[in-house]
């Protein structure tokens, strides 16, 4: 018997330490080679630590939220043979973090559509057998084969552990297990997804660590340093919605158009006239940079955390090209293939909650940007036009600006320019 010391490897250029964001083992657990031990988070990404040896866990370096220096012992594992001979070169086994170098999402990303997941696939937990089930009809999809790698986000894995569910027994019709698959598993195996239990739910204490901690810090810093002001304007979307429906009926191989590509087009056209909103502010050097190109950040929520994929040179794209780019970036982020360039350097941001967007909102700016727009929900409302009552499709856009850089005059004119484009789709789509 010998003890193998699993040391935290170098997981990124210039990284001196990493934070423990999740333990997947505890002292006394028996682990297999390549079994997941912990999730470690650097300034830019989350990296999974897998055991290079099989054995019994003897000690862990710290608790969730602790910072561990590169090269220090993370886990000690008692092995049956010579641990040093059994373990391969660890540095060769650790994969680079997803989207290494990506910007940490900040406050503006709190208003994002929940659409994408970026966590790297994890092996299934070895503990907790599935609950015994009565013979009931089950979904047509099949569970993962024994020993196969189960794809699921960290949030789904944590929920499965809390519920005592073996992810290897969960059926799914997609490439990875999602919360809806856990709901279906509970439903068909005697569980409950309605939340109506005989006993009240116990209080839950959640430690703020990892990506959530960084988001909280950046939100606080953004509100502390940036003097925000907000402007909400109402837009008549009736003509644009008719145009969008017409284009979708004859779209061919193009992706289905949502309202987002039209809004991005309007923003890109409007900042050409009011460039102070497409700017970044270095408040240490007191330098404002007005950007010639529009690198549009699209605030998006994922299972792994809030992110802002960036559409480069949005001003040069058609609505069809923008629709493709939104889909491509969404897929890249969902599968963990988004590059550093695709996740950094926005010059202005758009954020949407879709049909859940509410009537108005006050998005928080993502420094060093100086402006961000939040899209609120579309509503059909009665409007008096030329003395006649008509049903029109209305939507509010909420603009937040950094008042150190953007004056109210610039913001108001920017919104009126957007309004003129959105309410007249022929102008919006003309070259």
Secondary structure, DSSP 4 states (H G I P E B T S, - for coil): -EEEEEEPP--STT--EEEEEEES--TT-EE-TT-EEEEEE-SS-EEEEE-SS-EEEEEES--TT-EEETTSEEEEEEESS-HHHHS--HHHHPPPPTTTTPPPP-GGGGG-EEEE--PPP-PPPSS-PPPP--S----SS-BPPTTPPPPB-HHHHHHHHHHT--GGG-B-SSSSB-HHHHHHHHHHTT--SS---SSPPPP------HHHHHHHHHHHHHHHH--EEEEEEEEE-HHHHHHHHHHHHT-TTSPPP-SHHHHHHHHHHHHHHSGGGSEEEETTTTEEEE-SS--EEEEEEETTEEEEEEETTGGG--HHHHHHHHHHHHHHHHTT---TGGGS--SEEEEE-GGG--S---PPP-TTB-EEEEEPPPEEEEEEETTEEEEEEEEEEEEEEETTT--HHHHHHHHHHHHHHHT-HHHHH--
